[in-house]
Amino acid sequence: MKNMTEGDFQKLLQIALQSLSIQRTLLENQATELNDELRTLERDDELEQIDRQLLLVRADYEHYLSLVDPEHPFNLNAYYEYN
């Protein structure tokens, strides 16, 4: 297995950030659609699951962003609270 160059690592981080952005958008859209429906216990459970997924995606996004941008503040303890 070859060692990854810094450039390849940065490209991989950019791909991960784009993927997380897409996941976040899809989850937010799904939550919006559910909010437009009538209130039910099933919907509330589904919204809780989506909220949990969003928290995890946002935590991962912040983590990867801190690797790309050293100036970006990142709280490692908060990251592990969500994961």
C-alpha positions, 0 to 999 in steps of 0.5 A: 500500500502506498503512503498518501501524499499531502495533496491526496489527503487534502483532496480526500478531505474535500470529497468528505466535506462535499459528501457530508454537505450533501448528506446534511442537505438531504436530511434537512430536506427530509426533516422539512418534508416531515414537518409539513405532514400532520403530527404523529408519533411516527413522524416525531420518532422519525424527526428525532432520528433525522436530528440525531443523524444531522448532529453526527453529520455536522460533527463530522463536517466540523472535524474534517473542516478543522483538518482542512482549515487549521484556523477553524475552531474544533472542540474534540470533546464536543465531537465525542459527545455526539459520536 
